[in-house]
Amino acid sequence: MGLAPEVLSGLSDMGYTEPTPIQAKAIPLAITGQDLIASASTGTGKTAAFLIPIIQQLLGGTPGVLRVLVLTPTRELALQIDEQALALGYYAGLSSVAVVGGMKMNPQEDAIRSGVEILVATPGRLMDHMKQAYLDMGTVQFLVIDEADRMFDMGFLPDVHHIVSRLPKDRQTLLFSATMPAKVRKLADSILRDPKTVAVDPSKPAEGLVHYAFSVANGRKAALLGKILSYERLSSVLVFVKRKSEADSLARKARRSSRREVGSIHSGRTQKERIDALEDFRTGRCPILIATDVAARGIDVDKISHVVHFDVPRSPDDYIHRSGRTGRAGESGEVITFVSPEEERDLAAIEKAIGSTLERETIPGFDFGLGPRGPRR
């Protein structure tokens, strides 16, 4: 791809040897300065797909001048993009700062005042900083809108338009999204100039995953989860629930029944609690994490062996995004869905969308008479 030695050294440190499909398509176009619309399933390497070409173009620029703005919907995702930016840009001498809510503004202000090349931000907190004189975005040359579809879901569209209106018109804009509904396409048309479009099966789950479901009554789901989590072969498990009120109570129940460490993460926890829970999960100190959708696109943890949908997701897109937390970068993984009789219609819609019927698995005492089998691992 003609990448500079400084970029290649950063890739080497991170263990990157071959580009993923979305990286192979996006990087050569983005390096040329072309505006880009890119869609691919969660977990396919979109972050590096926009950071690598931007870092390549930043080489030789004036140090300490803000040139890159990355907008992303969640705090967790912003912090992870910031980490990757620092790692990939290390040999290029680039600095980055994450500007997110739930944390004190003063350290973020100090970092901005000291001079950074890359700013990774959630829209709400960035708007807070934009009210102050110390943040000058007149030098921004690269704008990335990451997880654009999630931006809409979380109501950030007005903030995004306001932020974009404050940026120089002469810039490169890269828009990345796991799905590309009409509302995202409309946003792209309003802020990008003659963009190229690349896509890698955005409406399908990542390859390398095994999908199956347990038929179980709603009242037996918690007990079934404890039973499944007691298998130590499920080495790193991310469990998704619909409501934050369920996450903590389910974590307590699962901890008692599985006799393993179980954490929880949701919007009701402080930023420090969320960071600590993610770190415990990432390092393996806590091998099981109960999460709401706040974490669906905000967890970048290698080697997650299983994703469990405690409830059938609301939509096929949610199923794909959640499932993308395992089987990342070509690794294998398993996706388990608990389905009650009342949820069969929702599961049928997901199966139709992904073009596959989920195999049914059972554990004696929890099923509706489909025969005794358990998790493969």
C-alpha angles and dihedrals in degrees: 000000000000094000119172121251091250091058093044091052091055091049090050092052090053092049096246112152107152129029120245116237094264091047091050090053101038105040100061091050096044093049089063091060094253119152108244142200111198130180129182138143119279113272098033099111103268094150094060089041090068101029097054098057092041093051089048089056094045093062113117095016127132110284119241096020116125106241106149131057120185116189117198132168104233137048093230093053092047091053092049094048088050090053092050092046091054092047097045092042097044098102090042089058093240126154129206137188132196115223108196140148124254091052133083116277097215097074089046090050091049091052092049092048091049090059128259132186097208127046118188112190149166110231098242097052092042089056088055091055093044089065089066127078096232094073110078112177094176091103097055111126100168128049123186122188106194125194090008094177090055089051088062094046090054095047098248098131097103091049091048092052091048092050093047090051089061094054128090112268090223098076142107114254124198119188118194125185137163089221132021110216121170093264091059092047089052090053090049092051091053099051108024128078117224092324127196116228128220128176138178111195093301094177096052132074117254117275121255095049127123113212126198141150140218119218104220139151115254091244092056099048096094092051091047091051091052090050093050094045091054088073104094089204086077089079103173117017131182113195119195123206128180101231132044089221088067099047101073096040092047090049090055092049093046091048091055097043099040096037090221133113111273126184134186137215129188142135092274093067124085119257091251091051090050093048092048092049092050092048092050089050093045093051095044096244086121109029096186126058126185110206143174122218089278083086099040092099099017104070118089101176123148122228100019099169099194141020116199123198102205087190127025105266118253094242142009089254091057090049091052094046094048094044090052091073089080128048092036122176093004097313120136123252144159130237119202124190126193109214125188122197089259091056099051093100092053091049091050089055090052092048090051092049096049093040095235138097114229114236113238120236128188143197117201112261096025105061137078095244101287096134135270115291132131140197115313092231 
